[in-house]
Amino acid sequence: MKDLKHMYYFEQLLENAENDLVREALAEGRKCIGSVCYQVPEVLMELPGVFPVRLRAPHTGSMEIGTYYMTSFLCEYTRALLERAIEGGYQFLDCILAPDGCSMLNRCVENMELLKINEKEDFFYKYLEVPMKADDNALSLYVGQCRTKVLDALQEHFGIDTSDEALRGAVERYNKVCRLINAIGDYRKEENPRITGYEFHIITMCTYVCPKDKLIDKLEETLEEIKTRERDEKPPYRARVEVVGSEIDDVDMIKLIEESGALVVADRFCYGSLPGRHEIVLNDTEDVLTQICRHFMMDSMCPRQMNLDKIEARKKYVHKIAEEYHADGIIFEQMKFCDPWAYERMTASHAMRDDYGIPVLTIDRPYAVGNSGQIRTRVQAFVESLEIKKIQGGKKHE
Amino acid sequence: MKYFGGCDSGSTYTKCVIIDETGKMVANVTLRSRINSVLSAQDALDQAISQVPDLHSAEELTYLVGTGYGRNKVPFADENISEISCHAMGVHVADPSVKAIIDIGGQDVKGIAVDADGTVLNFAMNDKCAAGTGRFFEAMARAFEMELEDFSKLSLQAKNVIPITAQCTVFAESEVISLVGEGKPMDEIAAGIENAVAKRCFVMAKKAGATDQITLTGGCAKNDGLKQAIEKVLHIKCVDLPIDPQLMGALGAAEYARQKGM
């Protein structure tokens, strides 16, 4: 297929955490909020005057200093973020809002605070206690935390309007981006998709790390371009896969999978669109913050939520999108030492094979995969087994 | 007569096999890999082709499949297939009764369960770590100041096994040096090393779901001391292949080439 007109532009936005659009928004006087997890509702940081940037550490090399503070037994994402922070890569931020999504992320941000990695005088950190279950009690806690640690903090430090009306406006802007991403992503359901998993991942990631309003034009143009994009007659892929697992913000990961012969048709991971780019539906009768919190609590597919019905719901969701996007197999990936996904990867991968009969490959991976020969070999062997399965009509799996 | 090639561009050795239309192996070559995998594959192909009077260049092969870590660098290859699939197919061609493989190559160790038609049923492999691989043995033999073959023979002489705790190649080497310094018998240390690797193979075999009819492939399959240790930890007798086990990847690639090119 011919390259998408704005693909190079999108790729460039991911080269550094502080990208051109971030600089542009900062120059307009907006405050930049560093975010590290889905559990702090992104939409709350979309209020007028502020914008969120989900933290990444592109081109990570050695993580020696991060490892010194975090130890080698914690996940590389958190070590890479701390290393980048110490290197001075997050000086553009005005605050960081961190949940106790996992204790590793919490330690990471606490270390940033202890080490005073940001030189701005009014820089502040907030730590949210977020629910591990999804029920009414948990919602009550979640709403309270988001009220005091996010909305009140933004109002107090930056004078941000946090009224229901302002929140409704933020939801509308957030939903607009979600609709665009979903419309683009829907083309992955086609028999011969007119967008690759890599392209979609790049576009989706941009919406996490840039002021969303500054991306709208390019997203709309890209959607229009895709509508009439000419596909290669013969798809260059031999199998369709759904990728499920811990956070992937390394652009090389999806590229590596696709270079090994699999088209990534569904992205069920942090920084992905399922469910990360689901629209928020509001009614007119209830407090807006409660509705937002309910959306993020109920829609979350994070394995840190441990009530049985959520565990079962996650498996069903993985299966549902595998069917919806016509995936031949599922790749469960886990960043090494990510505790929630270590457990989930093991149990869910067995369930997918045994209960749903879907071929599964499980891999653990570093934060930056680079050109990993081992992962490439595994994925290619998996693709070959999927190909044979399709020919034979039988069931094979790793 | 049509001829089909398989070139296994491994990290330590490059292997090439040519088979004819009937699947009979008519040429095979094993060469130490150079730093440039393209040149290694070219050398192996040239030497294999020189063994077949009807062939004069790689372009005359009806179909050529590349495999191994340098699989996408094999010159003139029509396709590349992962070494996991190729080892399974190669072993199936050599002995269809085999149901599982422990492949110990230069930089990885894999457990592969093989289906009745030679395709992969399941697999498991090591991560970014040289523990239990050919490189590990090379480092250990170097510490013993002997060739790999002599190291293997030495381990077979041991009456007892001295456990080696470190799996990391670097730390295992220093542990071995310490044990030698303490005056421990060299054969028992060597047996301990073989045993440590055998346990790692056990894990890969079990992860892949291997139960019986297991064989060894890759360069380390020629290490009798390791084979004996694996048989001991797995409580089974490994199947001896009628063809050089180091050639299984290349043979499987050639067989895939035959299936695709016929």
Boltz contact constraints between the chains, C-beta under 6 A:
constraints:
  - contact:
      token1: [A, 373]
      token2: [B, 69]
      max_distance: 6.0
  - contact:
      token1: [A, 377]
      token2: [B, 82]
      max_distance: 6.0
  - contact:
      token1: [A, 380]
      token2: [B, 82]
      max_distance: 6.0
  - contact:
      token1: [A, 381]
      token2: [B, 82]
      max_distance: 6.0
  - contact:
      token1: [A, 381]
      token2: [B, 84]
      max_distance: 6.0
  - contact:
      token1: [A, 381]
      token2: [B, 85]
      max_distance: 6.0
  - contact:
      token1: [A, 384]
      token2: [B, 85]
      max_distance: 6.0
  - contact:
      token1: [A, 385]
      token2: [B, 120]
      max_distance: 6.0
  - contact:
      token1: [A, 388]
      token2: [B, 119]
      max_distance: 6.0
  - contact:
      token1: [A, 398]
      token2: [B, 122]
      max_distance: 6.0
  - contact:
      token1: [A, 398]
      token2: [B, 123]
      max_distance: 6.0
